[in-house]
Amino acid sequence: MSIVAPGAESLDDAQSGYLRNDKTVRSPWSELNAVYPIEGGTLIRSESFKDYNTIKIKPGIYRVQLKVRGGGGSAAFPVTTVNVLAGKTYLFSSVLIMDRQAVKAVYKEIDTSDYRGGQ
């Protein structure tokens, strides 16, 4: 599901940032779950039956929560902070840490014009 966060409705690609799932990373499987402005509140709420693939967002500092599926149906919800810049896309994934006992949210920044759908 692709959505536009409140405040980014009238922004074009050069004025906004994008949060996306990194489709090149397969394990552990993760997806965008919620977005919180650094100053508090909730911008995009976690909803059980929504899978966010792409979130268009206005520039600013946000905490981004991922949902990471583990073996046996368990899930983890790591959070990372990102400074979203205009014209940039942030590809989110997760990595196993601590001898594969914990998970960490990570991202890489690319120019939005360079995004090719994870290819």
NORSULSUL-V482152 format. One record per pair of residues at least 4 apart in sequence whose C-alpha atoms are under 8 Angstrom apart, sorted by sequence separation. I is the first residue (numbers start at 1). J is the second residue. D is the distance in Angstrom with one decimal. If there is no record, write none. Layout:
((I | J | D) (I | J | D))
This chain:
((4 | 8 | 6.3) (5 | 9 | 7.2) (11 | 15 | 5.5) (12 | 16 | 6.2) (13 | 17 | 7.0) (25 | 29 | 7.4) (36 | 40 | 6.6) (37 | 41 | 6.5) (46 | 50 | 7.9) (69 | 73 | 6.6) (70 | 74 | 5.1) (84 | 88 | 7.2) (96 | 100 | 4.9) (97 | 101 | 6.4) (98 | 102 | 5.9) (110 | 114 | 6.7) (111 | 115 | 6.8) (4 | 9 | 6.2) (11 | 16 | 5.8) (36 | 41 | 6.2) (37 | 42 | 6.6) (69 | 74 | 6.1) (70 | 75 | 5.6) (96 | 101 | 7.1) (97 | 102 | 5.3) (110 | 115 | 7.2) (36 | 42 | 4.7) (37 | 43 | 6.5) (69 | 75 | 4.6) (70 | 76 | 7.5) (84 | 90 | 7.9) (96 | 102 | 5.8) (97 | 103 | 5.6) (35 | 42 | 6.5) (36 | 43 | 5.3) (68 | 75 | 5.4) (69 | 76 | 6.7) (96 | 103 | 4.5) (97 | 104 | 6.8) (8 | 16 | 6.8) (34 | 42 | 7.9) (35 | 43 | 5.5) (36 | 44 | 6.9) (67 | 75 | 6.6) (68 | 76 | 5.1) (95 | 103 | 5.6) (96 | 104 | 6.4) (21 | 30 | 7.6) (34 | 43 | 7.7) (35 | 44 | 4.9) (67 | 76 | 5.9) (68 | 77 | 6.2) (94 | 103 | 6.4) (95 | 104 | 5.4) (21 | 31 | 5.8) (34 | 44 | 5.2) (35 | 45 | 6.8) (66 | 76 | 8.0) (67 | 77 | 4.9) (68 | 78 | 7.8) (94 | 104 | 5.4) (95 | 105 | 6.7) (21 | 32 | 6.4) (34 | 45 | 5.1) (66 | 77 | 5.4) (67 | 78 | 7.2) (94 | 105 | 4.5) (95 | 106 | 7.2) (20 | 32 | 7.3) (33 | 45 | 7.5) (34 | 46 | 4.8) (65 | 77 | 6.2) (66 | 78 | 5.7) (93 | 105 | 6.1) (94 | 106 | 5.6) (33 | 46 | 5.3) (65 | 78 | 5.7) (66 | 79 | 6.4) (92 | 105 | 7.2) (93 | 106 | 5.5) (33 | 47 | 7.5) (65 | 79 | 4.3) (92 | 106 | 5.8) (93 | 107 | 6.1) (64 | 79 | 5.5) (65 | 80 | 6.7) (92 | 107 | 4.3) (63 | 79 | 6.4) (64 | 80 | 5.5) (91 | 107 | 5.2) (92 | 108 | 6.8) (63 | 80 | 5.6) (64 | 81 | 6.2) (90 | 107 | 6.1) (91 | 108 | 5.3) (33 | 51 | 7.3) (63 | 81 | 4.4) (64 | 82 | 7.3) (90 | 108 | 5.6) (91 | 109 | 6.5) (32 | 51 | 7.1) (33 | 52 | 6.7) (62 | 81 | 5.7) (63 | 82 | 6.4) (90 | 109 | 4.7) (91 | 110 | 7.9) (31 | 51 | 6.9) (32 | 52 | 5.5) (61 | 81 | 7.1) (62 | 82 | 5.5) (89 | 109 | 5.8) (90 | 110 | 6.5) (31 | 52 | 6.8) (32 | 53 | 6.8) (61 | 82 | 5.7) (62 | 83 | 6.5) (88 | 109 | 6.6) (89 | 110 | 5.3) (31 | 53 | 7.1) (61 | 83 | 4.3) (62 | 84 | 7.4) (88 | 110 | 5.7) (89 | 111 | 5.9) (37 | 60 | 7.7) (38 | 61 | 5.7) (60 | 83 | 5.7) (61 | 84 | 6.0) (88 | 111 | 4.5) (89 | 112 | 4.9) (37 | 61 | 6.3) (38 | 62 | 5.0) (59 | 83 | 7.5) (60 | 84 | 5.2) (87 | 111 | 6.1) (88 | 112 | 4.8) (37 | 62 | 4.5) (38 | 63 | 6.2) (59 | 84 | 4.9) (60 | 85 | 6.9) (78 | 103 | 6.9) (79 | 104 | 7.7) (80 | 105 | 5.8) (87 | 112 | 5.5) (36 | 62 | 5.5) (37 | 63 | 6.3) (58 | 84 | 7.6) (59 | 85 | 5.0) (68 | 94 | 7.4) (78 | 104 | 5.8) (79 | 105 | 5.9) (80 | 106 | 6.8) (87 | 113 | 7.6) (89 | 115 | 7.3) (35 | 62 | 6.6) (36 | 63 | 5.0) (59 | 86 | 5.7) (66 | 93 | 7.9) (76 | 103 | 7.4) (78 | 105 | 5.5) (35 | 63 | 5.8) (36 | 64 | 6.4) (58 | 86 | 7.4) (35 | 64 | 4.7) (34 | 64 | 6.0) (35 | 65 | 6.2) (21 | 52 | 8.0) (33 | 64 | 7.6) (34 | 65 | 5.1) (21 | 53 | 5.6) (32 | 64 | 7.4) (33 | 65 | 5.4) (34 | 66 | 7.0) (20 | 53 | 5.6) (21 | 54 | 6.9) (32 | 65 | 6.4) (33 | 66 | 4.9) (20 | 54 | 4.5) (32 | 66 | 4.6) (33 | 67 | 5.5) (19 | 54 | 5.7) (20 | 55 | 6.5) (31 | 66 | 5.5) (32 | 67 | 6.3) (68 | 103 | 8.0) (18 | 54 | 6.7) (19 | 55 | 5.1) (30 | 66 | 6.3) (31 | 67 | 5.4) (6 | 43 | 7.2) (18 | 55 | 5.6) (19 | 56 | 6.5) (30 | 67 | 5.5) (31 | 68 | 6.7) (5 | 43 | 6.9) (18 | 56 | 4.6) (19 | 57 | 7.5) (30 | 68 | 4.3) (5 | 44 | 6.9) (17 | 56 | 6.0) (18 | 57 | 5.9) (29 | 68 | 5.8) (30 | 69 | 6.4) (66 | 105 | 6.8) (16 | 56 | 6.8) (17 | 57 | 5.3) (28 | 68 | 6.8) (29 | 69 | 5.9) (65 | 105 | 7.8) (16 | 57 | 5.8) (17 | 58 | 6.0) (28 | 69 | 7.0) (29 | 70 | 7.8) (16 | 58 | 4.9) (17 | 59 | 6.1) (28 | 70 | 7.2) (15 | 58 | 7.4) (16 | 59 | 6.0) (15 | 59 | 7.8) (11 | 58 | 7.5) (8 | 56 | 6.6) (1 | 50 | 7.3) (3 | 52 | 7.5) (8 | 57 | 5.3) (1 | 51 | 5.9) (2 | 52 | 6.1) (5 | 55 | 6.6) (7 | 57 | 7.4) (8 | 58 | 5.0) (1 | 52 | 4.9) (2 | 53 | 5.6) (3 | 54 | 6.4) (4 | 55 | 5.7) (5 | 56 | 6.0) (6 | 57 | 7.7) (7 | 58 | 6.3) (1 | 53 | 5.3) (2 | 54 | 4.6) (3 | 55 | 5.1) (4 | 56 | 4.7) (5 | 57 | 5.3) (1 | 54 | 6.7) (2 | 55 | 5.9) (3 | 56 | 6.4) (4 | 57 | 6.5) (5 | 58 | 7.7) (2 | 56 | 8.0) (32 | 92 | 7.5) (31 | 92 | 7.7) (31 | 93 | 7.3) (30 | 93 | 6.0) (29 | 93 | 7.7) (30 | 94 | 6.4) (29 | 94 | 7.5) (28 | 94 | 6.4) (17 | 84 | 6.0) (27 | 94 | 7.9) (28 | 95 | 6.7) (17 | 85 | 5.9) (25 | 93 | 6.6) (27 | 95 | 7.9) (28 | 96 | 7.3) (16 | 85 | 7.2) (17 | 86 | 5.1) (20 | 89 | 7.2) (22 | 91 | 4.8) (16 | 86 | 4.6) (17 | 87 | 5.6) (18 | 88 | 6.6) (19 | 89 | 6.0) (20 | 90 | 6.1) (21 | 91 | 5.5) (22 | 92 | 5.2) (15 | 86 | 4.8) (16 | 87 | 5.8) (17 | 88 | 5.1) (18 | 89 | 4.6) (19 | 90 | 5.0) (20 | 91 | 5.0) (21 | 92 | 5.0) (22 | 93 | 5.7) (14 | 86 | 5.8) (15 | 87 | 5.9) (16 | 88 | 7.5) (17 | 89 | 5.7) (18 | 90 | 6.1) (19 | 91 | 6.3) (20 | 92 | 6.1) (21 | 93 | 6.5) (13 | 86 | 7.6) (14 | 87 | 4.4) (17 | 90 | 7.7) (19 | 92 | 7.3) (13 | 87 | 5.8) (18 | 112 | 7.5) (23 | 117 | 7.5) (24 | 118 | 5.6) (17 | 112 | 7.6) (23 | 118 | 5.1) (24 | 119 | 7.1) (22 | 118 | 6.3) (23 | 119 | 7.9) (13 | 112 | 7.2))
